[in-house]
């Protein structure tokens, strides 16, 4: 199997990142995300914008709907919504945001380690587990090491 075929058949670690988008936002973070995509360190699997309109209501926006909400356009991200986030994901996120707030929800694949994973597999290893560590779990682990 060629390197390109292997990469096409494998996913790197995937995580969800929800980011509060200020009403008057800057394009700089989006340019940084595009640079990471261009450098092939991450792949955006899904990008959805959720605007909480009322206590128990929200609307999902496409990047094309955002210029009015954030003050600039994001043409590179138009159509990036793949629908991988479901209603349960959105309901869970709503508990974290206030009415009138817009968040960007990114589903990101970390691709930078794929060549390393491929090398391990090519030399007889196999990935037996992967996943992300939540911030709370990391803080607990760090606190436990400080107590020792």
N, C-alpha and C positions, 0 to 999 in steps of 0.2 A: 504494500500500500504506500502510495506517495505521501509526502508531508502534507500537501494540499488536501488530499483525500482524507487523511487522518484528521486534520483540523476541521474539515467540513462535517465530519461524523461525531465530533466531540464538543462538549460545552465546558467552558471554564467555570469556576465558582460564580454563582449567581446570587445577587442580593437586591433587596428592595431598599430604596432610599427616598424618604419623603422630606421635602424641603419647603419651608414657608417662603412664599414669594411676596416680597414687599410691594405695596401699591405703586411705589416709584422705584423700580428695580434697575439694576445695572446689567448691561450686556456682557460684562467681563466674565462672570461665572459660566455663562453659556458658551463663550468663546473658549474658555478653559476645557469645558466638556467636549467641544468639537475637536480641540487639539488632542485630547486623550483618545478620541475615536480615530482621528487621523493617524496617530502614533500606534494604533492597533493595541493599546493597552486595555481598552474597554470596548464593549459593543453594547449599544442601547437596544434592548429587546422590547421595551415598552416605555412610553412617556405619556403620562396623562396628567392633566391639570384638573384639580377638583376645587370648585369654589363653593364654600358653605354659604347658602343663601338664607337659611333659617335654622332654628334649633334642631329640627329633624328633616332638613332638606339640603340637598347639594346638587350641583350640576357638574357634569364632566365636560371640560372644554378641550378643544383641539388647539394646537399652537396658533393656528390661523385666527382663533377667536381672542387671542391675548393682547394685541397691541393696545386696545382701549384700557385693559385692566392694568398693564404694567408699563406702558409708555413707549414700547418699541416692538418691532416685529422679530419673529424667530423663524424665518423661512426654512432654515436647514432642518428644523424639527417638525415641520408640517407633515402630517401623515405618519408620524412616528408612533401613534397610538395603535397598538396591535390588539388590544382587548384582552391581554393576558391577566390583567387585574379584574377580579370579579366583584360583585356587589358586597360580598362579605369582607373583602379587603378594604373596600371604600368605607363601609360602616365602621370597621375597626379604626381606620384613620380619622374619621370624623370626631371621635372622642378626644382627639388631640388638638383640634383646631377650633377657633372661635368663629362665630357668625361674621361674615364679611371677609373672611380670610381665603386666599387662594394658595394652594400648595401644588408643587410639582412632584409627581410620584414617578421615580425612575426605577425600572427593572434593568439592572446592569449585569452584564457578563464580564468578568475579569479574564481577559485573554492573555495577559502577559506571561502567565505560568504555563500555558498550554505546551509550548516547546519543551519545557522541563518535564511535564507530565508525560509527554510523548517519549522523551528519552528514558524515563524510568520504565515505561511499559515496553519499550524496544529492548530493554536489558533485563526483561523477565519479571519486573514488578507489576503489581496491579493496584489500582486505587480501590480501597475497601470502604472508604467513607470520605465524604466532604460535606461542607456546610459552613455557615457563618456563625460566629460567636456574637451573641447580643452584648450590647454595651453594659447592661446590668451584670451579666455573667462575668465579663472582663473586669469590671470594677470589684466584684466580689473576690475574684481570684487574686487580683492585685492587693486587695486589703488583707486577704489571708496570708499572703507572703510577707506583708509588712508586720503582721502579728507574730510571725515565727522568729 
